[in-house]
Amino acid sequence: MFQMKYNLSKYRKMLLGALIGLVVGYVYYALFGCSSGSCVISANPLNSAMFGALMGA
């Protein structure tokens, strides 16, 4: 139990950054998303959110 708690606290900043990036990526898609489908990242909400999470981490 202690080991799991230590690992979670060790990566807390990275997980928080990824979560914030995930939300920001989705909001970016919702506000500025590409409707034509030609934009690789912002054409799909999943791609946009995952890119945000990757940049936030």
Z-matrix of the N, CA and C atoms (Angstrom, degrees):
N
C 1 1.443
C 2 1.522 1 110.77
N 3 1.313 2 117.13 1 -42.22
C 4 1.456 3 120.99 2 179.83
C 5 1.521 4 110.78 3 -62.81
N 6 1.329 5 116.35 4 -40.12
C 7 1.467 6 120.26 5 -178.80
C 8 1.526 7 110.93 6 -62.33
N 9 1.322 8 118.33 7 -41.48
C 10 1.457 9 121.32 8 179.85
C 11 1.531 10 110.79 9 -66.62
N 12 1.311 11 116.99 10 -40.13
C 13 1.461 12 121.43 11 178.77
C 14 1.528 13 109.79 12 -64.58
N 15 1.318 14 117.32 13 -39.54
C 16 1.467 15 121.64 14 178.76
C 17 1.525 16 110.14 15 -64.65
N 18 1.327 17 117.97 16 -44.08
C 19 1.452 18 120.80 17 -179.36
C 20 1.512 19 111.63 18 -64.75
N 21 1.321 20 117.46 19 -38.83
C 22 1.458 21 120.90 20 179.74
C 23 1.525 22 110.75 21 -66.44
N 24 1.309 23 117.17 22 -41.88
C 25 1.461 24 119.25 23 179.66
C 26 1.529 25 111.33 24 -71.19
N 27 1.307 26 116.41 25 -26.62
C 28 1.461 27 120.77 26 179.52
C 29 1.536 28 110.92 27 -68.34
N 30 1.315 29 117.45 28 -35.80
C 31 1.456 30 121.94 29 -176.43
C 32 1.532 31 112.86 30 -106.53
N 33 1.296 32 117.80 31 17.44
C 34 1.460 33 121.68 32 -175.60
C 35 1.532 34 112.06 33 -61.49
N 36 1.323 35 117.97 34 -45.56
C 37 1.468 36 120.95 35 -179.18
C 38 1.517 37 111.39 36 -64.25
N 39 1.322 38 117.01 37 -40.56
C 40 1.452 39 120.72 38 -179.94
C 41 1.531 40 110.78 39 -66.76
N 42 1.323 41 117.40 40 -42.65
C 43 1.461 42 120.83 41 179.07
C 44 1.521 43 111.62 42 -66.54
N 45 1.311 44 117.10 43 -39.58
C 46 1.458 45 120.88 44 177.55
C 47 1.527 46 110.76 45 -64.94
N 48 1.316 47 117.22 46 -42.04
C 49 1.462 48 121.01 47 177.16
C 50 1.516 49 111.91 48 -63.69
N 51 1.318 50 116.93 49 -40.11
C 52 1.463 51 120.55 50 178.34
C 53 1.522 52 111.12 51 -66.56
N 54 1.320 53 117.33 52 -39.16
C 55 1.461 54 120.94 53 178.58
C 56 1.528 55 111.20 54 -66.01
N 57 1.317 56 116.93 55 -43.87
C 58 1.460 57 120.57 56 177.10
C 59 1.524 58 110.38 57 -63.91
N 60 1.323 59 117.34 58 -42.34
C 61 1.459 60 121.13 59 177.57
C 62 1.515 61 112.40 60 -63.19
N 63 1.318 62 117.12 61 -35.97
C 64 1.461 63 121.75 62 177.29
C 65 1.527 64 110.59 63 -62.10
N 66 1.320 65 116.10 64 -45.67
C 67 1.468 66 120.42 65 179.33
C 68 1.522 67 110.93 66 -66.97
N 69 1.312 68 117.52 67 -44.09
C 70 1.466 69 120.99 68 179.87
C 71 1.524 70 110.92 69 -64.41
N 72 1.319 71 117.47 70 -38.05
C 73 1.464 72 120.77 71 177.51
C 74 1.515 73 111.98 72 -63.46
N 75 1.309 74 116.91 73 -41.27
C 76 1.464 75 119.79 74 178.02
C 77 1.530 76 111.62 75 -68.34
N 78 1.318 77 116.46 76 -40.66
C 79 1.466 78 119.87 77 177.76
C 80 1.526 79 109.93 78 -63.47
N 81 1.321 80 117.22 79 -38.35
C 82 1.465 81 120.61 80 176.68
C 83 1.528 82 110.14 81 -61.06
N 84 1.324 83 116.85 82 -42.71
C 85 1.463 84 120.25 83 177.29
C 86 1.528 85 110.60 84 -62.24
N 87 1.321 86 116.90 85 -43.75
C 88 1.466 87 120.99 86 -177.07
C 89 1.526 88 111.69 87 -65.95
N 90 1.314 89 117.64 88 -35.56
C 91 1.463 90 120.19 89 -176.62
C 92 1.529 91 113.51 90 -90.90
N 93 1.339 92 117.67 91 -40.92
C 94 1.454 93 121.30 92 -172.41
C 95 1.520 94 113.23 93 -122.41
N 96 1.310 95 118.74 94 13.62
C 97 1.459 96 122.33 95 -174.76
C 98 1.521 97 113.67 96 -57.46
N 99 1.294 98 115.43 97 150.90
C 100 1.457 99 122.47 98 -178.88
C 101 1.531 100 108.62 99 -87.83
N 102 1.319 101 117.34 100 116.22
C 103 1.465 102 120.72 101 -176.43
C 104 1.525 103 112.87 102 -83.57
N 105 1.326 104 117.52 103 -18.67
C 106 1.465 105 119.47 104 -177.56
C 107 1.533 106 112.56 105 -77.79
N 108 1.314 107 117.18 106 -21.56
C 109 1.463 108 121.09 107 179.79
C 110 1.517 109 113.46 108 90.46
N 111 1.325 110 117.79 109 2.04
C 112 1.462 111 119.88 110 -178.37
C 113 1.526 112 112.65 111 -84.55
N 114 1.310 113 117.80 112 -16.63
C 115 1.464 114 121.96 113 178.36
C 116 1.532 115 108.14 114 -86.58
N 117 1.295 116 116.57 115 123.72
C 118 1.467 117 120.39 116 -174.13
C 119 1.526 118 111.93 117 -67.04
N 120 1.309 119 117.75 118 -44.73
C 121 1.461 120 120.41 119 -174.03
C 122 1.524 121 112.02 120 -84.78
N 123 1.315 122 117.91 121 -46.68
C 124 1.463 123 119.65 122 -171.48
C 125 1.523 124 114.51 123 -92.51
N 126 1.327 125 119.22 124 6.04
C 127 1.462 126 120.93 125 178.19
C 128 1.527 127 112.08 126 -82.70
N 129 1.308 128 117.49 127 -22.65
C 130 1.455 129 122.85 128 -175.66
C 131 1.535 130 108.49 129 -124.70
N 132 1.332 131 119.33 130 131.34
C 133 1.469 132 119.42 131 -178.45
C 134 1.534 133 113.19 132 -64.15
N 135 1.310 134 117.86 133 -32.55
C 136 1.461 135 120.15 134 178.79
C 137 1.527 136 110.74 135 -67.52
N 138 1.326 137 117.31 136 -44.70
C 139 1.463 138 120.30 137 178.38
C 140 1.516 139 111.21 138 -62.00
N 141 1.310 140 115.93 139 -42.97
C 142 1.453 141 120.19 140 -179.18
C 143 1.523 142 111.89 141 -64.67
N 144 1.331 143 117.00 142 -42.43
C 145 1.459 144 120.78 143 179.84
C 146 1.530 145 111.32 144 -68.88
N 147 1.319 146 118.08 145 -40.36
C 148 1.465 147 120.82 146 179.22
C 149 1.526 148 111.19 147 -67.50
N 150 1.321 149 117.46 148 -37.56
C 151 1.455 150 120.60 149 176.76
C 152 1.523 151 109.94 150 -64.33
N 153 1.329 152 116.71 151 -41.84
C 154 1.456 153 120.08 152 176.99
C 155 1.522 154 112.29 153 -62.63
N 156 1.320 155 116.27 154 -40.96
C 157 1.468 156 120.38 155 178.21
C 158 1.524 157 111.30 156 -64.54
N 159 1.305 158 116.21 157 -39.53
C 160 1.470 159 120.24 158 179.02
C 161 1.518 160 110.45 159 -66.53
N 162 1.308 161 117.82 160 -40.83
C 163 1.452 162 120.90 161 178.81
C 164 1.529 163 111.46 162 -71.66
N 165 1.323 164 117.17 163 -31.22
C 166 1.464 165 120.32 164 179.16
C 167 1.522 166 113.11 165 -74.32
N 168 1.304 167 116.54 166 -27.00
C 169 1.465 168 120.05 167 -178.92
C 170 1.470 169 109.85 168 -81.06
